Amino acid sequence: MQALPSGTVTFVFTDIEGSTELLKQLGSGYGDVLGTHRQIVRETFVAANGIEIDTKGMRGLDVVRAARICTAARGGNVLLSESTRALLGSTLP
């Protein structure tokens, strides 16, 4: 298992917008869509020297805070905590 990062870390939560309806439409084909989504996320993390901890849910106060930010997001949104925004300054990737 890869060592967990230390210092300042950023949690990323993703979801497939309309996933319930998509599941109904695609049936067993939804697994391919979910697999592709997870692969894109993993490749993005690797490119940024990040790691994937879990695909279902993680634990800890910081994760709870990040999950609360996640619940405020809607399709097409990218939300950042104030701490993350401050670290990025005026330059967004």
QUIKAQUI-V39908 format. One record per residue. N is the residue number from 0. RES is the residue in one letter. PHI is phi as a letter, one per 20 degrees, with the letter a starting at -180 (* if undefined). OMEGA is omega in degrees with one decimal (* if undefined). BURIAL is # if it has 9 or more other C-alpha atoms within 8 Angstrom, else .. Layout:
n->[N | N]
res->[RES | RES]
phi->[PHI | PHI]
omega->[OMEGA | OMEGA]
burial->[BURIAL | BURIAL]
This chain:
n->[0 | 1 | 2 | 3 | 4 | 5 | 6 | 7 | 8 | 9 | 10 | 11 | 12 | 13 | 14 | 15 | 16 | 17 | 18 | 19 | 20 | 21 | 22 | 23 | 24 | 25 | 26 | 27 | 28 | 29 | 30 | 31 | 32 | 33 | 34 | 35 | 36 | 37 | 38 | 39 | 40 | 41 | 42 | 43 | 44 | 45 | 46 | 47 | 48 | 49 | 50 | 51 | 52 | 53 | 54 | 55 | 56 | 57 | 58 | 59 | 60 | 61 | 62 | 63 | 64 | 65 | 66 | 67 | 68 | 69 | 70 | 71 | 72 | 73 | 74 | 75 | 76 | 77 | 78 | 79 | 80 | 81 | 82 | 83 | 84 | 85 | 86 | 87 | 88 | 89 | 90 | 91 | 92]
res->[M | Q | A | L | P | S | G | T | V | T | F | V | F | T | D | I | E | G | S | T | E | L | L | K | Q | L | G | S | G | Y | G | D | V | L | G | T | H | R | Q | I | V | R | E | T | F | V | A | A | N | G | I | E | I | D | T | K | G | M | R | G | L | D | V | V | R | A | A | R | I | C | T | A | A | R | G | G | N | V | L | L | S | E | S | T | R | A | L | L | G | S | T | L | P]
phi->[* | f | f | f | f | c | m | f | c | c | e | c | d | c | b | e | f | m | f | f | f | f | f | f | f | e | l | f | f | f | g | f | f | f | f | f | g | f | f | f | f | f | f | f | f | f | f | d | l | d | c | e | e | b | d | d | r | d | c | o | f | f | f | f | f | f | f | f | f | f | f | e | f | c | g | n | e | c | d | c | f | f | f | f | f | f | f | f | m | e | d | e | f]
omega->[179.5 | 179.2 | 177.8 | 179.8 | 175.9 | -178.3 | -180.0 | 179.0 | 176.9 | 176.5 | 178.6 | 174.4 | 177.5 | 177.5 | 175.0 | -178.4 | 179.4 | -173.6 | -179.7 | 178.5 | 178.5 | 177.2 | 178.5 | -177.7 | -173.2 | -177.7 | -176.9 | 177.4 | 179.7 | 178.7 | 177.9 | 179.0 | 179.5 | 178.1 | 177.8 | 178.0 | -178.4 | 178.9 | 177.7 | 179.6 | -179.7 | -179.8 | 178.1 | 178.1 | -179.2 | -179.7 | -179.0 | -178.1 | 177.9 | 177.6 | 173.4 | -179.6 | -174.5 | 176.4 | -178.3 | -177.3 | -179.9 | -173.1 | 176.6 | -176.4 | 179.7 | 177.7 | 176.6 | 177.6 | 179.7 | 178.2 | 177.3 | 175.3 | -179.1 | -177.4 | 178.6 | -176.5 | 173.4 | -179.0 | 179.7 | -179.8 | 166.8 | -178.6 | 178.1 | 170.3 | 177.1 | 179.3 | 178.9 | 179.1 | 179.6 | 178.8 | -179.6 | -177.0 | -177.8 | -179.6 | 175.9 | 179.0 | *]
burial->[. | . | . | . | . | . | . | . | . | . | . | . | . | . | . | . | . | . | . | . | . | # | # | . | . | . | . | . | . | # | . | . | . | . | . | . | # | . | . | . | . | # | . | . | # | # | . | . | . | . | # | . | . | . | . | . | . | . | . | . | . | . | # | # | . | # | # | . | # | # | . | . | # | . | . | . | . | . | . | . | . | . | . | # | # | . | . | . | . | . | . | . | .]
